[in-house]
Amino acid sequence: MTESLRQRTLPAPMVPDKRILIIIPAFNEEASIGGVISLVRKHAPGADIVVVNDGSTDRTGAIADGLGVIVLNHIYNLGIGATMQTGYKYALRRGYDIAVQVDGDGQHPADQIIDLVRPVAEGRAEMVVGSRFLGMGEYRPSIARSAGMVFFSRLVSAIIRERMTDTTSGFRAAGRSCIEFFSSKYPDDYPEVEALVLLHKKGFRIMEVPVEMAKRAGGRSSITPMKSVYYMAKVLLAILVDLMKRA
Amino acid sequence: MYLVQVVAILGSVLLFGIVIDFIRRGLLKEKYSVLWLAAAIIILALSLKKELLDTFAEKIGVAYPPSLLFLVAFLFVLLINLHFSVVISIFHEKNKVLSQELTLIKNALKESGIDLSGKGKGPGLPDD
């Protein structure tokens, strides 16, 4: 009871008449999760926050719970794709209009959530991606990572015939129809790039807005050099297979 | 008769028997035994009838007919493995959906005052 009372949505000053859910996927993020939650609270007043705890072995779930946000605890680790999807399923069932993905590691700028939400709220796109490479910011990935990011951005741009600059960014906002689609289908691991291709095939409008990302507050990238080869192969294969499937 | 035929006959009969026994004891679902039984029957047929093996080997250009038995067995192993990969993928998806559903249900229960974590004092739910 108290839970639902605490979470009662106030009209968001930034976008009235829209119920917004901030989805924070978290796996062992005890160092940063508290900070992320308070920043999101501060910059997205009126939005509900759900932390999807993907079987963390540290205090991530407890910390989030203590801060009074909704916590969805996976009973064991299911991976980032399933974690995001749990968030989308929650958003769908509770009838949210817009869902925003914000990483639990503190890399995504909470003060720019509004920039992602606005185009969705105004009906200009069903999916808005925060790009680190549209002018602002000083995010500089390593040469190898940068090469991979450029490769996927070019590939996705070619497929969806629209310029995409940051297809691996997980800082995104999704509209109602998009939430519904993701609830039924969402890639398992390394989902960001493939999700865009899937959305495009379904005819959703995708849009990028510039964002400026901070350094991580804690934890580190889930993508080690060892995994990056697998990443490339898996995502590439998934995209090719998606293209071969009938829409 | 090649000696390898004798080995293959014994092997395939043994395989057939084991698979049937596993089904009987409930260790193996019929659904997942079909390919194993098919493998045993076909290898048995090829090793019983020497002419069958020889003709078949000649047709596909295998110079030493008994080695065809290995090829057939190998292909079956590949097929069975592929089948398992498909089955695992299906289970993976179902397992994911089930876990997500459990997660959402636990949350809904908690919101209605029933805490399954054990620490809460939810009404009407006995321990364990």
Contacts between the chains, C-beta under 8 A, distances in Angstrom:
chain1	res1	chain2	res2	distance
A	1	B	111	7.5
A	1	B	112	7.5
A	1	B	113	5.6
A	3	B	110	6.5
A	3	B	111	4.9
A	4	B	111	5.2
A	52	B	103	7.9
A	70	B	107	6.9
A	71	B	107	7.7
A	72	B	103	5.1
A	72	B	104	6.9
A	72	B	107	5.4
A	73	B	103	6.4
A	73	B	106	6.9
A	74	B	99	6.1
A	74	B	100	7.8
A	74	B	103	5.5
A	75	B	99	6.2
A	75	B	102	6.3
A	75	B	103	7.1
A	76	B	99	7.3
A	78	B	96	5.9
A	78	B	99	5.7
A	78	B	100	7.6
A	82	B	96	4.9
A	82	B	99	7.3
A	82	B	100	6.5
A	85	B	96	8.0
A	85	B	100	6.7
A	86	B	100	4.7
A	86	B	103	5.6
A	86	B	104	7.1
A	89	B	100	6.0
A	89	B	104	6.3
A	90	B	104	6.2
A	90	B	107	7.5
A	93	B	104	7.0
A	188	B	96	7.7
